[in-house]
Structures are given as structure tokens and as C-alpha cells.
Amino acid sequence: MKNTEKIAVCSRSFSKNKILRSELLVRYENVTFNDSGLQLEGIELVNFLSGHTKAIIGLERMDEFVLSRLPELKVIGKYGVGLDLIDLDSMRKFNKRLGWTSGVNKRSVSELVISFMIEMLHRIPAASREVLSGTWRQHVGNLLTGKTIGIIGCGNIGKDLVKLLQPFECPILVHDIRQYIEFYNQYKIKAMGLEELLTNADVVTLHIPLDNTTRGILSKKRIELMKPTAILINAARGGLVDESVLKAVLKEGRLAGAAFDVFSSEPPQDMELIQFPNFLATPHIGGSAEEAILAMGRAAIEGLDQNATP
């Protein structure tokens, strides 16, 4: 027998996925999907969720304003792995439960990061733009093989990236607030402070959450520690990097290049930055492989039943 609780699916991506829709409807018969194609926020999000006891959210902001106005809502299933848009203190204050599974999209993100490394080192963005504009000129790039990779954050994605980098014989530097000694020893990783990593890495890639301790973590002072030949990659969260400083160092040739899948404001507003030949921009697609979408969706469905106080 199907569960008769009222379920709201806020995520547009989940709502338009036929497989996830059908799998959810096998379990629950009273489901409201977000078929409007609109990003729900504030009072519109409250109105959509009103009257439902459980919800699946993606990139919706669940803050005190929203949570305080939804007394019927008991459980939130998270579609995706980032929790920076969920006010966990308010979740506890208003007695809401959270169904969340970490790492379900890690391979999708780590593969994208590997592709960013290769594309930027081989100067593919600049070369491609020249071909499209009618210029045929060979660009001399660099190998990923043997480059020193600096990974900021060695959680699920950071660890997966380490594994994918093994055939490239890259020395790997890691900065993390936690110590994964056994993992570091297994893969011959050198753990170090953030400033030392930035100074020594040929490629720096971010894999940390966005919170009050990490917002703007790559400040002007820290970005300027990087080698002028280095590449910066952010496929984690917008807001980790001071994008105005990044723009300046790219423009002045004090950094070789950068590839971002996430921005402090999405879509990005600085059109000059994203059009630099040494900058590669993608529209937050790190977790958007079909396989990852299904894994995240199924984890969110399970989270409606398997959940806890955050």
C-alpha cells in the first residue's frame, strides 16, 4: 500500500526526471511536483510547501523565514550533497528532520575537475575560441602528468579525486581541518597548511563546503601566493574565492588560468571575467551526470523515511 502523506518536490531537476518521478510515486501517492520550472524562494517556497509533511529540496534556501511558517512540514529529503542553503539551527529549533547522504555525486564532480585540469593546462578554452573566430594557431600547453596538485578539502570528492589522479603520477598536497592519516599514507599525500599548499601547487582545486569559516577563504593575500603559472579550480561552492581579485590576477597575468563551475552569484554577473581566454566557466554542472542525478534523487527519496535531527 502506498504512503498517503503529502510530499512536495521543490527541485526542478528532480521534478522533470521521469525515472525519479515514477520511483517516488511508487512509494507515495500524494506528491506535488515543481513543474513550473521556477526557482522557489521566500514566500513562494512557503506557499508551495504549505500543507505537506515531507519535502524534497535541491537548491532551495531553507532559512528561518521559511521553516518557521511550515508547522506541518516534518522531514526534508536533500537532493544533492551541499547543506549550505539549509539553516540547520532553525531545522533543530522547529523540530524538522533531515534525510541526507554524503558523497553520492562525488565521481561526477571529480571527473569534471580532472577535465578542467587537462583543458586548462592544454589551453583549450583559448585555443577553441580562436578557432571559432577564424584564427588557426597552435597553442603550446602542459601535461597534467607530474604536476603538483593541491587539494583543499579531502572529504568524499577530494579522496575520489586523489584516486583518479593516480595514473598521472602527480605529487598531491592536501589541506583539511581533519586528518586522514591512513588515507594520506596509502596514497603518499603530503598534508600541510593552506598558505604552503597555495605556494607550492601547480593546480589548486577546492572541495570544501561554504560556511562562515570558509567564505572568502581564497582572499587577495592567499590568491597572490599562487604561482603565476598555476591553475585555480572551483567546483565546490561559489563564495569561496574573491572573484574580483581572481579577475585582476588573471587579467594581469599573475595567474595562468582558472576554471569555475560555481560562482558567488549564479548565473555570474561579471561578463568580462567569464570571457577571459584563460577562464573556463560552466553552469554548476558538477553533479549533473545522469548517473549522479539518479543517485542523488534516490538518496533524497530514501531520506524521506531514513532521517534524523540535523
C-alpha positions as CSV (number, residue, x, y, z in Angstrom):
1,M,0.0,0.0,0.0
2,K,1.3,3.4,-0.9
3,N,2.0,6.0,1.8
4,T,-0.6,8.7,1.8
5,E,1.5,11.5,3.4
6,K,1.7,14.7,1.3
7,I,5.1,15.1,-0.4
8,A,6.3,18.3,-2.1
9,V,9.2,18.2,-4.6
10,C,10.7,21.6,-4.8
11,S,13.7,20.7,-7.1
12,R,13.1,21.4,-10.7
13,S,15.7,18.9,-11.8
14,F,14.1,16.1,-9.7
15,S,10.6,17.1,-10.9
16,K,11.5,16.8,-14.6
17,N,13.3,13.4,-14.3
18,K,10.8,10.7,-15.4
19,I,12.7,7.9,-13.6
20,L,12.8,9.7,-10.2
21,R,9.2,10.8,-10.5
22,S,8.0,7.3,-11.1
23,E,10.1,5.8,-8.3
24,L,8.8,8.4,-5.9
25,L,5.2,7.8,-7.0
26,V,5.6,4.1,-6.3
27,R,6.0,4.9,-2.6
28,Y,3.8,8.0,-2.2
29,E,0.5,8.8,-3.9
30,N,0.1,12.4,-2.9
31,V,3.0,14.2,-4.5
32,T,3.2,17.8,-5.7
33,F,6.0,18.4,-8.2
34,N,7.5,21.7,-9.2
35,D,6.5,21.7,-12.8
36,S,6.6,25.4,-13.2
37,G,10.3,25.5,-14.0
38,L,10.7,28.3,-11.5
39,Q,13.3,28.5,-8.7
40,L,11.2,28.8,-5.5
41,E,12.3,31.1,-2.7
42,G,10.8,33.1,0.2
43,I,7.1,33.3,0.4
44,E,6.7,31.4,-2.9
45,L,8.6,28.5,-1.4
46,V,6.4,28.7,1.8
47,N,3.2,28.6,-0.3
48,F,4.5,25.6,-2.4
49,L,5.4,23.6,0.8
50,S,2.3,24.6,2.8
51,G,0.2,21.6,3.8
52,H,2.9,19.0,3.1
53,T,4.5,16.8,5.7
54,K,7.6,15.9,3.8
55,A,9.6,17.6,1.1
56,I,12.5,17.0,-1.4
57,I,14.6,20.1,-1.9
58,G,17.6,20.8,-4.1
59,L,18.9,24.4,-4.3
60,E,16.1,26.0,-2.3
61,R,17.1,28.1,0.6
62,M,15.5,26.7,3.8
63,D,16.0,29.5,6.3
64,E,14.2,30.6,9.5
65,F,11.7,32.7,7.5
66,V,10.6,29.6,5.5
67,L,10.9,26.9,8.3
68,S,9.0,29.0,10.9
69,R,6.0,29.2,8.6
70,L,5.6,25.5,7.9
71,P,4.4,23.8,11.1
72,E,3.1,20.7,9.1
73,L,6.5,20.0,7.5
74,K,8.4,17.3,9.4
75,V,11.0,15.9,7.1
76,I,13.3,17.3,4.4
77,G,15.0,14.9,1.9
78,K,18.1,16.6,0.4
79,Y,18.6,16.2,-3.3
80,G,22.3,16.8,-3.6
81,V,25.1,16.9,-1.0
82,G,25.6,20.6,-0.1
83,L,23.9,21.8,3.1
84,D,24.9,25.4,2.9
85,L,21.4,26.6,1.9
86,I,19.8,24.8,4.9
87,D,19.7,26.6,8.2
88,L,20.5,23.7,10.5
89,D,19.9,25.6,13.7
90,S,16.4,26.5,12.5
91,M,15.8,22.9,11.5
92,R,16.5,21.9,15.1
93,K,14.6,24.9,16.5
94,F,11.4,24.0,14.6
95,N,11.8,20.2,15.0
96,K,12.5,19.3,11.4
97,R,14.3,16.1,10.4
98,L,16.8,15.8,7.6
99,G,17.4,12.9,5.2
100,W,20.8,13.4,3.6
101,T,23.5,11.2,2.2
102,S,27.0,12.5,1.6
103,G,29.2,11.7,-1.4
104,V,26.5,10.4,-3.8
105,N,27.7,12.7,-6.6
106,K,31.5,12.5,-6.0
107,R,32.5,10.8,-9.2
108,S,30.6,13.2,-11.3
109,V,32.4,16.2,-9.7
110,S,35.8,14.6,-9.6
111,E,35.7,13.7,-13.3
112,L,34.7,17.2,-14.2
113,V,37.7,18.5,-12.1
114,I,40.1,16.2,-14.0
115,S,38.7,17.5,-17.3
116,F,39.2,21.1,-16.1
117,M,42.8,20.3,-15.2
118,I,43.5,18.9,-18.6
119,E,41.6,21.6,-20.5
120,M,43.3,24.5,-18.7
121,L,46.8,23.0,-18.8
122,H,46.5,22.5,-22.6
123,R,44.9,26.0,-23.0
124,I,41.9,24.5,-24.7
125,P,39.5,27.4,-23.9
126,A,41.7,30.0,-25.6
127,A,42.5,27.7,-28.5
128,S,38.9,26.8,-29.1
129,R,37.8,30.5,-29.1
130,E,40.5,31.3,-31.6
131,V,39.4,28.5,-34.0
132,L,35.8,29.7,-33.7
133,S,36.8,33.2,-34.6
134,G,38.8,32.1,-37.6
135,T,42.3,32.0,-36.2
136,W,44.3,28.8,-36.7
137,R,47.2,28.9,-34.2
138,Q,48.8,26.1,-32.3
139,H,48.9,26.7,-28.5
140,V,51.7,25.0,-26.5
141,G,50.3,23.6,-23.3
142,N,51.5,21.4,-20.4
143,L,50.9,17.9,-19.3
144,L,48.9,17.1,-16.2
145,T,51.3,14.2,-15.7
146,G,53.7,15.1,-12.9
147,K,52.1,18.3,-11.9
148,T,51.8,19.1,-8.2
149,I,48.1,19.1,-7.3
150,G,46.9,21.0,-4.2
151,I,43.5,19.8,-2.9
152,I,41.8,22.0,-0.4
153,G,39.4,19.7,1.4
154,C,39.9,15.9,1.4
155,G,36.3,14.7,2.0
156,N,34.4,12.4,-0.3
157,I,35.2,14.3,-3.5
158,G,38.8,15.1,-2.5
159,K,39.5,11.5,-1.8
160,D,37.9,10.4,-5.1
161,L,40.0,12.9,-7.0
162,V,43.1,11.5,-5.4
163,K,42.2,8.1,-6.7
164,L,41.6,9.4,-10.3
165,L,44.9,11.2,-10.3
166,Q,47.0,8.1,-9.6
167,P,47.8,7.3,-13.3
168,F,49.1,10.8,-13.8
169,E,51.8,10.4,-11.2
170,C,51.1,13.7,-9.6
171,P,52.6,14.7,-6.2
172,I,49.5,15.6,-4.2
173,L,49.3,18.2,-1.4
174,V,46.2,18.4,0.8
175,H,44.9,20.9,3.3
176,D,42.0,19.9,5.5
177,I,40.8,20.7,9.0
178,R,40.6,16.9,9.6
179,Q,43.5,14.5,9.4
180,Y,43.0,11.4,7.3
181,I,46.4,9.8,8.2
182,E,45.7,6.3,6.9
183,F,44.5,7.7,3.6
184,Y,47.4,10.1,3.3
185,N,49.9,7.3,3.9
186,Q,48.2,5.0,1.4
187,Y,48.4,7.5,-1.4
188,K,51.7,9.2,-0.3
189,I,49.9,12.5,0.2
190,K,51.6,15.5,2.0
191,A,49.2,17.3,4.3
192,M,50.1,21.0,5.0
193,G,48.8,24.4,5.8
194,L,46.8,26.4,3.3
195,E,49.4,29.0,2.6
196,E,52.1,26.4,2.0
197,L,49.8,24.5,-0.4
198,L,49.0,27.6,-2.4
199,T,52.7,28.5,-2.7
200,N,53.7,25.1,-4.0
201,A,50.9,23.7,-6.1
202,D,50.7,23.8,-9.9
203,V,47.0,23.2,-9.8
204,V,44.8,24.2,-6.8
205,T,41.3,22.7,-6.6
206,L,38.6,23.5,-3.9
207,H,36.5,20.8,-2.3
208,I,35.1,22.3,0.9
209,P,31.6,23.5,2.0
210,L,30.6,27.1,2.2
211,D,30.0,28.4,5.7
212,N,31.1,31.2,7.9
213,T,34.6,29.7,8.3
214,T,35.2,29.2,4.6
215,R,33.5,32.1,2.9
216,G,36.2,34.1,1.0
217,I,38.9,31.6,2.1
218,L,40.8,32.4,-1.0
219,S,41.4,36.1,-0.3
220,K,43.6,38.5,-2.1
221,K,46.5,37.7,0.2
222,R,46.1,34.0,-0.4
223,I,45.5,34.1,-4.2
224,E,48.6,36.2,-4.6
225,L,50.6,33.3,-3.0
226,M,49.9,31.1,-6.0
227,K,52.5,30.6,-8.8
228,P,51.9,32.8,-11.9
229,T,51.9,29.5,-13.9
230,A,49.3,27.9,-11.6
231,I,45.6,27.0,-12.4
232,L,42.8,27.5,-9.9
233,I,39.7,25.3,-10.0
234,N,36.4,25.8,-8.1
235,A,33.8,23.1,-8.5
236,A,32.7,23.3,-4.8
237,R,30.7,26.4,-3.9
238,G,30.6,30.0,-5.1
239,G,31.7,32.4,-2.4
240,L,34.9,30.6,-1.5
241,V,37.0,32.7,-3.8
242,D,37.3,36.5,-4.0
243,E,36.2,36.7,-7.7
244,S,37.2,40.4,-8.0
245,V,40.8,39.5,-7.0
246,L,40.8,36.5,-9.3
247,K,39.7,38.7,-12.2
248,A,42.6,41.1,-11.6
249,V,45.3,38.4,-11.3
250,L,44.1,36.7,-14.5
251,K,44.0,39.9,-16.4
252,E,47.4,40.9,-15.3
253,G,49.0,37.5,-16.0
254,R,49.7,36.8,-12.3
255,L,47.8,33.5,-12.6
256,A,47.8,31.3,-15.7
257,G,44.1,30.3,-15.6
258,A,41.0,29.4,-13.7
259,A,38.1,27.1,-14.2
260,F,34.9,27.6,-12.2
261,D,31.7,25.6,-12.1
262,V,30.2,27.7,-9.3
263,F,30.0,31.4,-8.6
264,S,29.2,33.8,-5.8
265,S,26.1,34.8,-7.8
266,E,24.6,32.4,-10.3
267,P,24.4,33.0,-13.1
268,P,27.6,35.1,-12.9
269,Q,27.2,38.8,-13.4
270,D,30.8,39.7,-14.3
271,M,30.7,39.1,-18.1
272,E,34.2,40.4,-18.5
273,L,35.7,37.7,-16.2
274,I,33.9,34.8,-17.9
275,Q,35.0,35.9,-21.3
276,F,38.7,35.9,-20.5
277,P,40.6,33.4,-22.7
278,N,42.3,31.9,-19.6
279,F,39.0,31.4,-17.8
280,L,36.6,28.4,-18.2
281,A,33.1,28.7,-16.9
282,T,30.4,26.0,-16.6
283,P,26.9,26.4,-15.2
284,H,27.1,24.4,-12.0
285,I,27.1,21.0,-13.7
286,G,29.5,19.2,-11.3
287,G,26.7,16.8,-10.1
288,S,24.7,16.8,-13.3
289,A,25.8,13.5,-14.8
290,E,22.7,11.3,-15.4
291,E,24.1,8.6,-13.1
292,A,24.7,11.2,-10.3
293,I,21.3,12.7,-10.7
294,L,19.7,9.3,-10.2
295,A,21.9,8.6,-7.2
296,M,21.1,11.9,-5.6
297,G,17.4,11.5,-6.3
298,R,17.2,8.0,-4.8
299,A,19.1,9.2,-1.8
300,A,16.5,12.0,-1.4
301,I,13.7,9.6,-1.6
302,E,15.3,7.3,1.0
303,G,15.8,10.4,3.1
304,L,12.0,10.9,3.4
305,D,12.0,7.7,5.5
306,Q,15.5,7.4,6.8
307,N,16.3,10.7,8.5
308,A,17.4,12.3,11.8
309,T,17.6,15.6,13.6
310,P,20.5,17.5,11.9
